[in-house]
Amino acid sequence: MHRTYQFPKYAKYRASQLCGRCWSLAASSVVALKQQLAPGVLNIHRRDYTNIGDLMSSPFQYFRITKPLYKLDIEPLTLVSPFFSARREPLVLGGGGLFFFEAAVNGLLTQYRGPVIGWGIGQNGPLVEKTNTRIQTGKFALLGVRDWQSEHDWVPCSSCLAPGLEAFRDIQPEHDFVLYDHQHTPLPIEGHPRLSNACMDFSKAVAFLASGETVVTNSYHGAYWARLLGRRVVVLPFSNRLLHMRFPPAVATAQNYQQCAN
């Protein structure tokens, strides 16, 4: 069934091509992958339980399916299990900056015998305007990337469908600035309320972002959700993932972030 979703205040996009009927095998862990499992849906993305953005980026957080759903973390898959080469069912990669895991993605694209679908995935590499990845994108059966002005179709991170985002849009900001850190690279700024993407309470994270008139961040999802909330966004990037957003934030340094917010 075709469905069109409203990308809040910005654009419409179609999700039906990437969320239609998916007859897939799935597995919940590397150990489970070595076993014969009942047909279901396999979703591989970054499952970091200390990073709220990684967990919220899976499209299967927002779409109900009737078949069993198994989710697998991509990080251990630098050497892809031979188990994948025996399967023919579709596999959904996404979301998140999965182009960072080049070996795992190319291994799946090469070994997996069923169609591989990329959903809202993108770059997460060195801080340069464009990274020349060696991902074999031509082997995807269907590919939508979160990076704007790519040669591939644009599909925003599916976390824009998260319940609760709209409810916080109309909250009046309490602070001129709030800081939202990537947990591994804290912002070199002091003097404002702060939170990091290690906060695993989505409602708390979104409420915090909404509390600032301007959100200063180096987190992809911090910038993305703040933009969806209608807040000004200023980023201090340490990765190119923040340089390819559909609605670009202001890029700043610790010395000029306040001026960039104007």
VOKEVO-478369 format. One record per residue (C-alpha): x, y, z; residue in three letters. Coordinates in steps of 0.5 Angstrom, whole numbers, plus 500, padded with zeros to 3 digits. Each point is the difference from the previous one (the first is absolute). Layout:
N
<site><x>X</x><y>Y</y><z>Z</z><residuo>ALA</residuo></site>
...
END
This chain:
262
<site><x>500</x><y>500</y><z>500</z><residuo>MET</residuo></site>
<site><x>503</x><y>507</y><z>498</z><residuo>HIS</residuo></site>
<site><x>500</x><y>505</y><z>506</z><residuo>ARG</residuo></site>
<site><x>503</x><y>507</y><z>500</z><residuo>THR</residuo></site>
<site><x>502</x><y>503</y><z>506</z><residuo>TYR</residuo></site>
<site><x>501</x><y>507</y><z>502</z><residuo>GLN</residuo></site>
<site><x>507</x><y>502</y><z>501</z><residuo>PHE</residuo></site>
<site><x>498</x><y>506</y><z>506</z><residuo>PRO</residuo></site>
<site><x>500</x><y>507</y><z>497</z><residuo>LYS</residuo></site>
<site><x>505</x><y>498</y><z>494</z><residuo>TYR</residuo></site>
<site><x>498</x><y>494</y><z>495</z><residuo>ALA</residuo></site>
<site><x>497</x><y>494</y><z>498</z><residuo>LYS</residuo></site>
<site><x>503</x><y>494</y><z>499</z><residuo>TYR</residuo></site>
<site><x>498</x><y>493</y><z>498</z><residuo>ARG</residuo></site>
<site><x>501</x><y>494</y><z>504</z><residuo>ALA</residuo></site>
<site><x>496</x><y>495</y><z>496</z><residuo>SER</residuo></site>
<site><x>506</x><y>497</y><z>496</z><residuo>GLN</residuo></site>
<site><x>504</x><y>499</y><z>506</z><residuo>LEU</residuo></site>
<site><x>495</x><y>497</y><z>505</z><residuo>CYS</residuo></site>
<site><x>496</x><y>496</y><z>495</z><residuo>GLY</residuo></site>
<site><x>499</x><y>492</y><z>501</z><residuo>ARG</residuo></site>
<site><x>507</x><y>497</y><z>503</z><residuo>CYS</residuo></site>
<site><x>501</x><y>493</y><z>500</z><residuo>TRP</residuo></site>
<site><x>506</x><y>499</y><z>503</z><residuo>SER</residuo></site>
<site><x>504</x><y>496</y><z>505</z><residuo>LEU</residuo></site>
<site><x>502</x><y>503</y><z>506</z><residuo>ALA</residuo></site>
<site><x>505</x><y>499</y><z>506</z><residuo>ALA</residuo></site>
<site><x>501</x><y>503</y><z>507</z><residuo>SER</residuo></site>
<site><x>507</x><y>499</y><z>501</z><residuo>SER</residuo></site>
<site><x>506</x><y>497</y><z>496</z><residuo>VAL</residuo></site>
<site><x>499</x><y>494</y><z>504</z><residuo>VAL</residuo></site>
<site><x>493</x><y>499</y><z>498</z><residuo>ALA</residuo></site>
<site><x>502</x><y>501</y><z>493</z><residuo>LEU</residuo></site>
<site><x>503</x><y>494</y><z>500</z><residuo>LYS</residuo></site>
<site><x>494</x><y>496</y><z>501</z><residuo>GLN</residuo></site>
<site><x>494</x><y>499</y><z>496</z><residuo>GLN</residuo></site>
<site><x>495</x><y>505</y><z>501</z><residuo>LEU</residuo></site>
<site><x>493</x><y>501</y><z>498</z><residuo>ALA</residuo></site>
<site><x>498</x><y>505</y><z>495</z><residuo>PRO</residuo></site>
<site><x>499</x><y>507</y><z>502</z><residuo>GLY</residuo></site>
<site><x>504</x><y>507</y><z>499</z><residuo>VAL</residuo></site>
<site><x>507</x><y>501</y><z>501</z><residuo>LEU</residuo></site>
<site><x>502</x><y>507</y><z>502</z><residuo>ASN</residuo></site>
<site><x>508</x><y>502</y><z>500</z><residuo>ILE</residuo></site>
<site><x>502</x><y>507</y><z>503</z><residuo>HIS</residuo></site>
<site><x>504</x><y>502</y><z>506</z><residuo>ARG</residuo></site>
<site><x>497</x><y>498</y><z>506</z><residuo>ARG</residuo></site>
<site><x>504</x><y>504</y><z>505</z><residuo>ASP</residuo></site>
<site><x>496</x><y>500</y><z>507</z><residuo>TYR</residuo></site>
<site><x>504</x><y>506</y><z>502</z><residuo>THR</residuo></site>
<site><x>498</x><y>504</y><z>494</z><residuo>ASN</residuo></site>
<site><x>492</x><y>502</y><z>499</z><residuo>ILE</residuo></site>
<site><x>501</x><y>502</y><z>493</z><residuo>GLY</residuo></site>
<site><x>503</x><y>494</y><z>498</z><residuo>ASP</residuo></site>
<site><x>494</x><y>496</y><z>503</z><residuo>LEU</residuo></site>
<site><x>495</x><y>505</y><z>497</z><residuo>MET</residuo></site>
<site><x>502</x><y>500</y><z>493</z><residuo>SER</residuo></site>
<site><x>497</x><y>493</y><z>499</z><residuo>SER</residuo></site>
<site><x>494</x><y>500</y><z>495</z><residuo>PRO</residuo></site>
<site><x>497</x><y>494</y><z>504</z><residuo>PHE</residuo></site>
<site><x>499</x><y>505</y><z>506</z><residuo>GLN</residuo></site>
<site><x>494</x><y>503</y><z>496</z><residuo>TYR</residuo></site>
<site><x>497</x><y>495</y><z>496</z><residuo>PHE</residuo></site>
<site><x>496</x><y>494</y><z>502</z><residuo>ARG</residuo></site>
<site><x>502</x><y>493</y><z>497</z><residuo>ILE</residuo></site>
<site><x>496</x><y>493</y><z>500</z><residuo>THR</residuo></site>
<site><x>507</x><y>496</y><z>500</z><residuo>LYS</residuo></site>
<site><x>505</x><y>499</y><z>505</z><residuo>PRO</residuo></site>
<site><x>505</x><y>506</y><z>501</z><residuo>LEU</residuo></site>
<site><x>507</x><y>499</y><z>501</z><residuo>TYR</residuo></site>
<site><x>505</x><y>505</y><z>501</z><residuo>LYS</residuo></site>
<site><x>508</x><y>500</y><z>499</z><residuo>LEU</residuo></site>
<site><x>505</x><y>504</y><z>502</z><residuo>ASP</residuo></site>
<site><x>505</x><y>502</y><z>494</z><residuo>ILE</residuo></site>
<site><x>506</x><y>501</y><z>504</z><residuo>GLU</residuo></site>
<site><x>502</x><y>493</y><z>501</z><residuo>PRO</residuo></site>
<site><x>499</x><y>498</y><z>492</z><residuo>LEU</residuo></site>
<site><x>507</x><y>503</y><z>498</z><residuo>THR</residuo></site>
<site><x>500</x><y>492</y><z>498</z><residuo>LEU</residuo></site>
<site><x>494</x><y>498</y><z>497</z><residuo>VAL</residuo></site>
<site><x>497</x><y>493</y><z>502</z><residuo>SER</residuo></site>
<site><x>500</x><y>495</y><z>495</z><residuo>PRO</residuo></site>
<site><x>493</x><y>499</y><z>502</z><residuo>PHE</residuo></site>
<site><x>498</x><y>506</y><z>496</z><residuo>PHE</residuo></site>
<site><x>502</x><y>497</y><z>494</z><residuo>SER</residuo></site>
<site><x>494</x><y>495</y><z>501</z><residuo>ALA</residuo></site>
<site><x>494</x><y>504</y><z>500</z><residuo>ARG</residuo></site>
<site><x>496</x><y>503</y><z>495</z><residuo>ARG</residuo></site>
<site><x>495</x><y>505</y><z>504</z><residuo>GLU</residuo></site>
<site><x>501</x><y>507</y><z>499</z><residuo>PRO</residuo></site>
<site><x>504</x><y>504</y><z>506</z><residuo>LEU</residuo></site>
<site><x>499</x><y>507</y><z>502</z><residuo>VAL</residuo></site>
<site><x>506</x><y>504</y><z>502</z><residuo>LEU</residuo></site>
<site><x>499</x><y>506</y><z>504</z><residuo>GLY</residuo></site>
<site><x>499</x><y>505</y><z>502</z><residuo>GLY</residuo></site>
<site><x>506</x><y>504</y><z>502</z><residuo>GLY</residuo></site>
<site><x>507</x><y>502</y><z>498</z><residuo>GLY</residuo></site>
<site><x>502</x><y>493</y><z>497</z><residuo>LEU</residuo></site>
<site><x>504</x><y>502</y><z>495</z><residuo>PHE</residuo></site>
<site><x>506</x><y>500</y><z>505</z><residuo>PHE</residuo></site>
<site><x>499</x><y>492</y><z>501</z><residuo>PHE</residuo></site>
<site><x>503</x><y>500</y><z>493</z><residuo>GLU</residuo></site>
<site><x>502</x><y>492</y><z>500</z><residuo>ALA</residuo></site>
<site><x>494</x><y>498</y><z>504</z><residuo>ALA</residuo></site>
<site><x>495</x><y>503</y><z>495</z><residuo>VAL</residuo></site>
<site><x>504</x><y>498</y><z>494</z><residuo>ASN</residuo></site>
<site><x>501</x><y>493</y><z>503</z><residuo>GLY</residuo></site>
<site><x>492</x><y>500</y><z>500</z><residuo>LEU</residuo></site>
<site><x>499</x><y>503</y><z>493</z><residuo>LEU</residuo></site>
<site><x>505</x><y>494</y><z>497</z><residuo>THR</residuo></site>
<site><x>498</x><y>494</y><z>504</z><residuo>GLN</residuo></site>
<site><x>493</x><y>501</y><z>502</z><residuo>TYR</residuo></site>
<site><x>496</x><y>496</y><z>494</z><residuo>ARG</residuo></site>
<site><x>493</x><y>504</y><z>501</z><residuo>GLY</residuo></site>
<site><x>499</x><y>507</y><z>499</z><residuo>PRO</residuo></site>
<site><x>503</x><y>505</y><z>505</z><residuo>VAL</residuo></site>
<site><x>496</x><y>507</y><z>501</z><residuo>ILE</residuo></site>
<site><x>504</x><y>506</y><z>503</z><residuo>GLY</residuo></site>
<site><x>495</x><y>505</y><z>504</z><residuo>TRP</residuo></site>
<site><x>502</x><y>507</y><z>502</z><residuo>GLY</residuo></site>
<site><x>507</x><y>498</y><z>501</z><residuo>ILE</residuo></site>
<site><x>506</x><y>505</y><z>498</z><residuo>GLY</residuo></site>
<site><x>507</x><y>502</y><z>501</z><residuo>GLN</residuo></site>
<site><x>504</x><y>500</y><z>507</z><residuo>ASN</residuo></site>
<site><x>507</x><y>502</y><z>498</z><residuo>GLY</residuo></site>
<site><x>506</x><y>505</y><z>500</z><residuo>PRO</residuo></site>
<site><x>498</x><y>507</y><z>501</z><residuo>LEU</residuo></site>
<site><x>500</x><y>501</y><z>492</z><residuo>VAL</residuo></site>
<site><x>495</x><y>503</y><z>496</z><residuo>GLU</residuo></site>
<site><x>499</x><y>493</y><z>496</z><residuo>LYS</residuo></site>
<site><x>503</x><y>493</y><z>502</z><residuo>THR</residuo></site>
<site><x>501</x><y>496</y><z>494</z><residuo>ASN</residuo></site>
<site><x>498</x><y>493</y><z>503</z><residuo>THR</residuo></site>
<site><x>501</x><y>494</y><z>497</z><residuo>ARG</residuo></site>
<site><x>493</x><y>497</y><z>501</z><residuo>ILE</residuo></site>
<site><x>497</x><y>496</y><z>495</z><residuo>GLN</residuo></site>
<site><x>494</x><y>504</y><z>499</z><residuo>THR</residuo></site>
<site><x>498</x><y>497</y><z>494</z><residuo>GLY</residuo></site>
<site><x>499</x><y>493</y><z>503</z><residuo>LYS</residuo></site>
<site><x>494</x><y>503</y><z>504</z><residuo>PHE</residuo></site>
<site><x>493</x><y>498</y><z>498</z><residuo>ALA</residuo></site>
<site><x>497</x><y>506</y><z>503</z><residuo>LEU</residuo></site>
<site><x>504</x><y>506</y><z>503</z><residuo>LEU</residuo></site>
<site><x>498</x><y>506</y><z>503</z><residuo>GLY</residuo></site>
<site><x>505</x><y>505</y><z>504</z><residuo>VAL</residuo></site>
<site><x>500</x><y>505</y><z>505</z><residuo>ARG</residuo></site>
<site><x>505</x><y>504</y><z>497</z><residuo>ASP</residuo></site>
<site><x>497</x><y>506</y><z>495</z><residuo>TRP</residuo></site>
<site><x>503</x><y>501</y><z>493</z><residuo>GLN</residuo></site>
<site><x>502</x><y>493</y><z>500</z><residuo>SER</residuo></site>
<site><x>500</x><y>496</y><z>493</z><residuo>GLU</residuo></site>
<site><x>495</x><y>496</y><z>504</z><residuo>HIS</residuo></site>
<site><x>493</x><y>501</y><z>502</z><residuo>ASP</residuo></site>
<site><x>499</x><y>504</y><z>506</z><residuo>TRP</residuo></site>
<site><x>496</x><y>497</y><z>506</z><residuo>VAL</residuo></site>
<site><x>501</x><y>503</y><z>507</z><residuo>PRO</residuo></site>
<site><x>501</x><y>496</y><z>506</z><residuo>CYS</residuo></site>
<site><x>494</x><y>497</y><z>502</z><residuo>SER</residuo></site>
<site><x>500</x><y>503</y><z>507</z><residuo>SER</residuo></site>
<site><x>496</x><y>506</y><z>497</z><residuo>CYS</residuo></site>
<site><x>494</x><y>495</y><z>501</z><residuo>LEU</residuo></site>
<site><x>502</x><y>499</y><z>508</z><residuo>ALA</residuo></site>
<site><x>494</x><y>501</y><z>504</z><residuo>PRO</residuo></site>
<site><x>500</x><y>507</y><z>504</z><residuo>GLY</residuo></site>
<site><x>504</x><y>504</y><z>496</z><residuo>LEU</residuo></site>
<site><x>494</x><y>504</y><z>498</z><residuo>GLU</residuo></site>
<site><x>498</x><y>501</y><z>507</z><residuo>ALA</residuo></site>
<site><x>506</x><y>504</y><z>502</z><residuo>PHE</residuo></site>
<site><x>500</x><y>505</y><z>494</z><residuo>ARG</residuo></site>
<site><x>496</x><y>505</y><z>503</z><residuo>ASP</residuo></site>
<site><x>504</x><y>500</y><z>507</z><residuo>ILE</residuo></site>
<site><x>502</x><y>507</y><z>501</z><residuo>GLN</residuo></site>
<site><x>508</x><y>499</y><z>501</z><residuo>PRO</residuo></site>
<site><x>503</x><y>502</y><z>507</z><residuo>GLU</residuo></site>
<site><x>507</x><y>501</y><z>498</z><residuo>HIS</residuo></site>
<site><x>504</x><y>504</y><z>495</z><residuo>ASP</residuo></site>
<site><x>504</x><y>494</y><z>499</z><residuo>PHE</residuo></site>
<site><x>501</x><y>493</y><z>501</z><residuo>VAL</residuo></site>
<site><x>505</x><y>495</y><z>499</z><residuo>LEU</residuo></site>
<site><x>499</x><y>493</y><z>497</z><residuo>TYR</residuo></site>
<site><x>507</x><y>496</y><z>500</z><residuo>ASP</residuo></site>
<site><x>502</x><y>494</y><z>497</z><residuo>HIS</residuo></site>
<site><x>502</x><y>496</y><z>506</z><residuo>GLN</residuo></site>
<site><x>507</x><y>498</y><z>497</z><residuo>HIS</residuo></site>
<site><x>502</x><y>507</y><z>498</z><residuo>THR</residuo></site>
<site><x>497</x><y>505</y><z>505</z><residuo>PRO</residuo></site>
<site><x>499</x><y>508</y><z>497</z><residuo>LEU</residuo></site>
<site><x>505</x><y>504</y><z>502</z><residuo>PRO</residuo></site>
<site><x>495</x><y>505</y><z>503</z><residuo>ILE</residuo></site>
<site><x>498</x><y>502</y><z>507</z><residuo>GLU</residuo></site>
<site><x>495</x><y>504</y><z>503</z><residuo>GLY</residuo></site>
<site><x>493</x><y>497</y><z>497</z><residuo>HIS</residuo></site>
<site><x>496</x><y>494</y><z>502</z><residuo>PRO</residuo></site>
<site><x>502</x><y>494</y><z>497</z><residuo>ARG</residuo></site>
<site><x>498</x><y>493</y><z>499</z><residuo>LEU</residuo></site>
<site><x>504</x><y>494</y><z>495</z><residuo>SER</residuo></site>
<site><x>497</x><y>495</y><z>496</z><residuo>ASN</residuo></site>
<site><x>502</x><y>495</y><z>505</z><residuo>ALA</residuo></site>
<site><x>493</x><y>502</y><z>503</z><residuo>CYS</residuo></site>
<site><x>496</x><y>494</y><z>498</z><residuo>MET</residuo></site>
<site><x>493</x><y>503</y><z>502</z><residuo>ASP</residuo></site>
<site><x>498</x><y>503</y><z>493</z><residuo>PHE</residuo></site>
<site><x>494</x><y>504</y><z>503</z><residuo>SER</residuo></site>
<site><x>505</x><y>503</y><z>505</z><residuo>LYS</residuo></site>
<site><x>505</x><y>501</y><z>494</z><residuo>ALA</residuo></site>
<site><x>495</x><y>504</y><z>496</z><residuo>VAL</residuo></site>
<site><x>497</x><y>504</y><z>506</z><residuo>ALA</residuo></site>
<site><x>507</x><y>502</y><z>501</z><residuo>PHE</residuo></site>
<site><x>501</x><y>502</y><z>493</z><residuo>LEU</residuo></site>
<site><x>494</x><y>504</y><z>500</z><residuo>ALA</residuo></site>
<site><x>502</x><y>504</y><z>506</z><residuo>SER</residuo></site>
<site><x>505</x><y>504</y><z>496</z><residuo>GLY</residuo></site>
<site><x>499</x><y>505</y><z>495</z><residuo>GLU</residuo></site>
<site><x>506</x><y>498</y><z>497</z><residuo>THR</residuo></site>
<site><x>503</x><y>493</y><z>500</z><residuo>VAL</residuo></site>
<site><x>508</x><y>500</y><z>500</z><residuo>VAL</residuo></site>
<site><x>502</x><y>492</y><z>498</z><residuo>THR</residuo></site>
<site><x>505</x><y>496</y><z>497</z><residuo>ASN</residuo></site>
<site><x>495</x><y>494</y><z>500</z><residuo>SER</residuo></site>
<site><x>496</x><y>498</y><z>493</z><residuo>TYR</residuo></site>
<site><x>494</x><y>499</y><z>503</z><residuo>HIS</residuo></site>
<site><x>500</x><y>505</y><z>505</z><residuo>GLY</residuo></site>
<site><x>501</x><y>505</y><z>494</z><residuo>ALA</residuo></site>
<site><x>494</x><y>496</y><z>496</z><residuo>TYR</residuo></site>
<site><x>495</x><y>500</y><z>506</z><residuo>TRP</residuo></site>
<site><x>501</x><y>507</y><z>502</z><residuo>ALA</residuo></site>
<site><x>499</x><y>502</y><z>493</z><residuo>ARG</residuo></site>
<site><x>494</x><y>496</y><z>500</z><residuo>LEU</residuo></site>
<site><x>498</x><y>504</y><z>506</z><residuo>LEU</residuo></site>
<site><x>500</x><y>506</y><z>497</z><residuo>GLY</residuo></site>
<site><x>507</x><y>503</y><z>504</z><residuo>ARG</residuo></site>
<site><x>506</x><y>503</y><z>497</z><residuo>ARG</residuo></site>
<site><x>505</x><y>495</y><z>499</z><residuo>VAL</residuo></site>
<site><x>508</x><y>502</y><z>501</z><residuo>VAL</residuo></site>
<site><x>505</x><y>494</y><z>499</z><residuo>VAL</residuo></site>
<site><x>507</x><y>499</y><z>501</z><residuo>LEU</residuo></site>
<site><x>501</x><y>494</y><z>496</z><residuo>PRO</residuo></site>
<site><x>506</x><y>495</y><z>501</z><residuo>PHE</residuo></site>
<site><x>497</x><y>495</y><z>494</z><residuo>SER</residuo></site>
<site><x>497</x><y>502</y><z>493</z><residuo>ASN</residuo></site>
<site><x>493</x><y>497</y><z>502</z><residuo>ARG</residuo></site>
<site><x>498</x><y>507</y><z>502</z><residuo>LEU</residuo></site>
<site><x>502</x><y>503</y><z>494</z><residuo>LEU</residuo></site>
<site><x>495</x><y>497</y><z>495</z><residuo>HIS</residuo></site>
<site><x>493</x><y>501</y><z>504</z><residuo>MET</residuo></site>
<site><x>494</x><y>502</y><z>496</z><residuo>ARG</residuo></site>
<site><x>499</x><y>506</y><z>504</z><residuo>PHE</residuo></site>
<site><x>507</x><y>502</y><z>502</z><residuo>PRO</residuo></site>
<site><x>502</x><y>503</y><z>507</z><residuo>PRO</residuo></site>
<site><x>505</x><y>506</y><z>501</z><residuo>ALA</residuo></site>
<site><x>507</x><y>497</y><z>500</z><residuo>VAL</residuo></site>
<site><x>504</x><y>503</y><z>506</z><residuo>ALA</residuo></site>
<site><x>506</x><y>500</y><z>505</z><residuo>THR</residuo></site>
<site><x>500</x><y>501</y><z>507</z><residuo>ALA</residuo></site>
<site><x>502</x><y>507</y><z>499</z><residuo>GLN</residuo></site>
<site><x>494</x><y>502</y><z>496</z><residuo>ASN</residuo></site>
<site><x>494</x><y>496</y><z>501</z><residuo>TYR</residuo></site>
<site><x>496</x><y>505</y><z>503</z><residuo>GLN</residuo></site>
<site><x>501</x><y>505</y><z>494</z><residuo>GLN</residuo></site>
<site><x>499</x><y>494</y><z>495</z><residuo>CYS</residuo></site>
<site><x>493</x><y>499</y><z>504</z><residuo>ALA</residuo></site>
<site><x>498</x><y>507</y><z>498</z><residuo>ASN</residuo></site>
END
